[in-house]
Amino acid sequence: MAREQTQVRDLGEGSYVMIDDAPCRITAYSTAKPGKHGSAKARVEGKGVFDENKRNFTQPVDAKVWVPIIQRKQGQVVSVESDDVAQVMALDTYETFTITSGDSDLAPDDEIEYLEMDEQRKIV
Amino acid sequence: MFPDASAERDDADYVLCGAPLDRSTTFQPGARFGPRRVRQFAETFDDYDRRTGRRFSELGVHDAGDLDAFEDVTEYLDFLAGTLSDADDDGAVPILVGGEHTVSAAGVRATEPDVFVCLDAHLDLRESYAGDEYSHATVTRHVLDVADRAVVLGARAGSEAEWERADADDVTVVPPEDVAGWSPDFDDATEVYCSLDIDAADPGFAPGTGTMEPFGLAPRELQSVVRSVAPHASGFDLVEVNDRDDGQAAALGAKLLREFVYSHADARLAD
């Protein structure tokens, strides 16, 4: 899996993090300040990039977490197979794959942007 | 740990969190000791509840400990609301133990109720108090940024401006003398948050609180309200208990917290 390690303190709203082994985009980040005891903690709430499920964790700010390496890429619609599935060609590698169109109304030759991590892709 | 709150977090139906915030108390401080005090004075209560036939230890209550307070109150409320919303997202009912009444704003933000039902001597509808927009005297106003309306039971104190604000359609005030005759009229779709400021009780019953207000409610009146509101509630808090008595306020508050859980669980398990 394409990922790198960072500390919780370096995360922020809008960035990506792995939560429960799923890549998530952070939707809320708040910190609790330490007093005499314990260390500062951060609460991170995110939404699955590919499944849109809400996930969260609370950890010390110096804890290490995995950040997924998600690429934003360009593609061209080759064909529309159904209401929610399309064939798309990556414009950098010319590889062809199927993608769930979701709410996007696609037609052949449309150029799209999509997120890619390993074999998972999502239109943005 | 709150006595008999022995469920693991992942299995919990109720998640109790202490919020010892004590920064804006206007008279007698000590709300920071509320969570500890409430846990301590709950130790004598029986696990078994005769009325419902339920055992508290079998109702899935988890004590998540305290979220220690820190200086920036808006950041504190953000973190607290997030912690409570995690419980809510997991299908558990958050139970918050203050701390000053300000913490209720976090409980309400976490559960997003339609109605805020509050037992309180004070209206807490000020825009600010002594220049502090997050004073405990402002909490109902903050809550109304989220909830559609507030029902304040037992209110008998407020400024002229607060009473004028309370005349609006989104606030219902039930004076102490009418609380015994009040009953909730919420339909099944209405989400309710129940907040118990221990100063709703007459100070003769609960002197350990920051701002005592005479001519208050009797314990059985509080019990009746908690029992009737609990089945409709998605969150509960007990606030404003301090350590300036011999445990009367904490004991009453802890018992009412348990009443909430017994009543809520009994309704849920009967469905």
Interface residues (C-beta under 8 A of the other chain):
Chain A: A28 S30 T31 A32 K33 P34 G35 H37 G38 R43 E45 K54 N56 T58
Chain B: L67 D68 F70 E71 D72 E75 Y76 D78 F79 G82 T83 D86 D89
